[in-house]
């Protein structure tokens, strides 16, 4: 009906319906853009209120959600491997091989991000691959399946880590870089706490089995892609550099530090051995809940200590803080040669504190020394560290099985001490 009360012809109604249909997608697109603008405005407000760089906040949220997903898996993974028939060597191989494959890709993805001058697409593809890989975990019927799937999931980590750290390094001033990486590590580890707490609750209260927890973890992993939409990737100048020549051109001091990081990586074997060692001190009724609870303590201390440790390195120098972390880690490994339940509550806390001192600050220190090629430098650092972690994990598994668990942690303590001495010398 028209305003005059006359019936409008059907052709007019069809025309108006056709116009409405044509405007529909445009209207939906505008609404979608409005939602994105509102969310971006909220992030900017948070940035101003808490004085945190927006990129670090967004990348931190992505890492937080990813770690909620990953850390639901990590405390139960060594026990899941054992349930599928895997030995201590299998635990070391699965834990180390995934990190080694990630490491090989780290240097390539870091170099490639320097070469093309863009990092955000590489970071997003890495997170997406990890999320997809986690969907396949619950289908595992033997530990051999995890020997394939775990490296596939860590491949995503290898693709994303160096370009992501390069974005963080470019987003803050050099004098505040320790705090920037500390904030990112704190958010990352907060996700680890939430994930391990959820795993604890799912086992204790909801009585879920391992596979059910793996399904929930996979769903959460896809949510981590959302904050990446608003990350600002400032394109840098493309550089026609070869991978090998880029590595060889790195500063001498940086290469020496990366070498020492590799030695330390031999001692920093997979966390799974700490979980398995803790399982030995708990009664059978707490054989799953006990280690998960200790792992929560590790992550809680790690999260709370990351920002202060980063700020401390901005003030007194990164090398001193890293050295203290390495020495503390050596002490922690020595403590794990003893079987005493009360001691392990303290040791898992110190284990988290050592990580707070050296993990983020190592990346900040590499960024400080890197010069123009931050992606290549961070990628090379991650590669050497993870390959040494693979070797250290395999050696730790052999020592555990052939000699004793005490031999594994003695090995770790001595290598960490050796790396610390080297750091003092350079």
N, C-alpha and C positions, 0 to 999 in steps of 0.2 A: 504494500500500500504506500502511496506517496503522501506527502504532507497535506495535500488537498483532499485526501480521502479517496482518490481514484486508484483503481487496481493497476499496478504497473505491468507492462507486458512481460512475458516469461523471458524474452530475449534480454531484457534489462537485468532481470535477476541473475540470468546465466552470466552476463557480462560482469556484474558485480562479484559473483562467486568466482569467476575466472580471475579477476583482479586480486581478490583476497587470496586465492591459491598461489598466485604469482608472488605476492608480497610475503607469504608465509615463511619460506626459507630465509629471506632477507631479515624478517623480523626475528626469527630464531637466531640467526647469526649475530644480530645486534644485541639480543639478550645475552648470548654467550660471551660477547666481547665486554658487555657491562659487568657480568659476573667476574670475569678475569680482572677487570679494572678495580672492582671492589676488593678482591682478594689481594691484588698488588698494593692497593692503598693501605690495607691492614698490615702487610709486611713492611711497608715503608714507615708506617707509624711505629711498629715494633722496633725498627732499625733506629729511629730517633730516640725512642724512650729508653732503650737498653744500650744505646751507643754501640751497636753491633753492625758490622758491614752486612748489607742485604745478601750478597752472594754467599758469605760464610753462613748466615742464618739459613738460607735455602738449601745449600749443600749439606749443612749440618742436619737439617730436617730429613733430607733424603737419606743420609747415612744413619740417622736415628731409626727411621722406619725399616731400612734394610737390616740393621742390626737387631731390631726386634724379631724380624724373621729369622736371621741367621743364628742368633743366640738361643732361639728356641730349639734349634737343631744341635748346636755345638756341644752342650753338656751331655746330651744323650747319644751323640754320634759314636763315640768309642764303645759304648755299651751296645748300641745297635749293631756295630761291626762285629763285636764279640758274639752277639746273639745269632748273627748270620754265619758264624763259623770262622771268623777272622782271628788271627793270632796277634801277638804284640808287634811282629814284623809287619803284618797287614795294616795295623793301626798307624805305624810310622810311615809306611809307604803311601797310604791313602792321604794322610795328613800332609806329608811333604810333597807328594807328586802334584797335588792340586796347586799348592803354593808355587812350586817350581814352574809349572806351565804358565801360571799367572805372571811370574817373573819374566819369562821370556817375552811375553806380550807387552809387559810394562815398558821396556826400553823401545820397542817398536812403536807402540801407541804414543809414547811421549815424543819420540823423534818425529812421527808423522804429524802430530799436532803442531810442532814447531814448523814443520815444512809447509803445511797448508794454512797456518795462521788461524785455525778454528779448533775449538776444543769441546764445546758443548755437545755437538752431535756424537762425538766419540764417547763422551761420558754417558750420554743417554743410552747408547747401544749396549754399553757394558752392563748397566743396571738391568736393562731389558733381558739380556741373555741369561744373567744370573737368576732372574725371576722365573724365566721359562724352565731352566734346568731343575729348579727346585720342585717343579710339578712332577718330575719323573722319580724323585727320591722314594716315594711310598711304594713304587712298583718293584723295588729291589727284592730279589729272592736269595741272593748270595752276595758275599762281600766283594766278589769280582765286579758286580754291577756298580757298586759304589766306587770301585777303582776307576770306573769310566765316568760316572756321573759327577763325582766330587771335582775332578779336574775340569769338567765342562762348566760347572757352576763357577769355579774359581777363574776360568778364562774370562768371564765377564768382569771380575775384579781386576784382572790384569789389563783389560782394555781401558777401564775407567780411571784407575788410581792416579797415574802420572798426569794425565790432562786435568783431572780434577784438582790435584795439588797445585798444578801450575796456575789454574784460575784463582785459587786461594792466594797464592804468592803474589799474583798481579793485582789482587783486590785490596791489599793493605800495604802500608809503608814498611820499609825494612825494619825500622825501630819497633814496630808493633807486630812483626811477623810471628814472633813466639806466641803472643796472646792470640793472634788469629788462628794459628794451627791448634793452640790449646783449646779454644772455644769449639772448633770443629771436632777435636778428639773427645771433648767432654760430651757434646751432643751425641756423637757416635757411640760412646760408652754408656750414656744414659739409655740408649736403645738396647744395648747389650744387657743392662740391668733388667729392663722391662721384659726382654725376651726370656732371660733365664728365670725370672720370677714367674712368668706365665708358664714356662715348662714345669717349674716346681709345683705350681697350683694345679696344672692339668694332670700331673701324675698323682699328687697327694689327695686333692679334693675331688676332682672329676674322674679319677681313675682311668685316664685315657692311655691307650697303648702308644708305642713309638710311632706307628704309621699315622694315627689320627693327628698327632702333633705335627708331623711332617706335612700333612694336607693343609692344616691351618697356617703353617709357616709360609707355604707357597702362595696362598691367597694374599697375605700381608705384603709379600715381596713386591707385588705389582702396584701397591699403593705408593711405593717409594718413588715412582716415576712422576707423580703429580707435581711436587715442588720444583722439579727441573724446568717446568714450563716458564717460570719467571726468572730463571738465572740469566744474568747479563754476561754474555760472552763478547768481550771487546776484541774484535779481530786484530791480530798483529800482522806485521809484514811477513809475507811468505818468503821462505828462505830455501834456495835450491842447494841443500846440503845432503851429503851422503851419510848414512848411519855411522859407518866406521870412522870417517873423518870427523864427524861431530863428536864422537866419544873421545877420540885421540886429542881433540883440541880443548878438552876440558882442563881447567886449572890443575896444576900438580897437587896442590893441597887438597883439592876436592877428591882427586883420584886416590890419594893416600887414605883419606877418611873413609871412602867407600871400601877400600881394601880391608881396613880394620873392622868396618861394619860386617864384611863377609866373615871374618874370623869370629866376631861376636855371634853372627847368625848360626855358626856351627854349634854354639852352646844353647841358642834360643830355639830348641826343638819344639815340636808341636805341643800345645797345651794339653793334648789328650793324655800324655804321660803323667801330667800332674793330676788329672782326673782319676786315672787308673790307680795311681799311687794312693790317693785319698780314699779310694774305694776299699783298699786293703785294711784301713784302720777302723772302718765302721762295721758294726754287726750286720749280719745278713739282712735283717729287717730294714736297715737304713742304707743298703748298698747302692740304691739309686738316689734317694732323696738327699743323703748326706753330702755326696760330692757336688750335686747341683747347688745345695745351699752354700758350700764353700766357694763355688764358682761365682755365686751372687756377691759374696764378700769381695772377691777379686775385682769384679767389675765396678762395684760401688766405690771402692777406694781409687780405682783407676779413673773413674768419672770425676770424683771430687778433687782429685789431685792434678788433673790435666791443665786446667786454666791457671792455677797458681804456679805450676811448674813452667808453663809458657811465659808467664809474666816475670818469673824469676830469671829465666834465660835472657829476656829482654834487658834485665837490669845488670846481671853479673856475667853474662856471656853464656852461649849455648854449650860450649865445650865442657865447662865445669859441671853443668847440670846433667849432661849426657854421661859424663864420667861417673857421677854419683849414682846414676841409674844402673849403669853396667856393674859397678861394684856391689850394689845392693842385690842385683839379680844373682851374682856369684854367691853371695851369702845365702840367698833363698834356696838355690840349688843344693848347697851344702846342708842346709836344714832338712831338706827332703830325703837325705840319706838316713834319717831317723824315723822310726815308726812310733809316733806318739800323737794321739788324737788332739789333745789340748794344744799342742805345738802347731798343728796344721791350721787352726783358726788364725793364729798370728801370721803364719807363713803365707797363706793365701792373701792376707791383707798387704803384706810386704811385697808379694808378687805383683799386686795391682799398683802399688806405689812405684815400684821400679819401672813399670810400663808407663806410668804417668810422667816420669822423669825423662825417659829417653825416646819414646815413640814419636810424639809430635815434634820434639825439639831436633831430632835427627833430620826430619823433613825440612824444618825451618833452616837448619844449618846448611843443608845441601842447597836450598834456595838462595841463601846468602852468598855462597861461594860460586853459584852457577853462572852468573853473568847473563848473557842473552838467551842461552839455550836451556831454559828452565825445564821444559818438558823432557828433553833428552837427558839432562842431568838427573832429574827425579826418576825417570824411567830406568836409567842405568843403575841408580842406587837401589831401587826396588828389585831389579833383576838379580843383582849380586847378592842382596840380602836373602831373597827367597830361595835362590839356588843353594846357598849355604845352609839355609834352614832345612831344605830337602835332605841334603847330605847328613846334616846333624840329626834329623829325625830318623833316617834309616840306620845310622850308626847307633843312635839311642835305642832303637828297637832291637838291634842285634845284641848290644850289651845287656839289655834287659833280659832277653831270652837265653843268651849263651852264658852269661855270668850271673847278674842279679840286678834288681832295680837300683840298688845302691851304686852300682857301677855307672849306670846311666846318669845319675845326678852328680856324681863325682866328676864325670867327663864335662858336664855342663858348667860346673863351678870353676874348674881349671881353665877352660877355654874363655869364659867370660873374664876371668882375672887376667889372662894373657892379653886379650883385646884392650882391657883397661890400661895395662902397662904401656901398650903401644900408643894409646891415645895421649898419655902423659908425655911421651917422647916427641910426637910430631908437633 
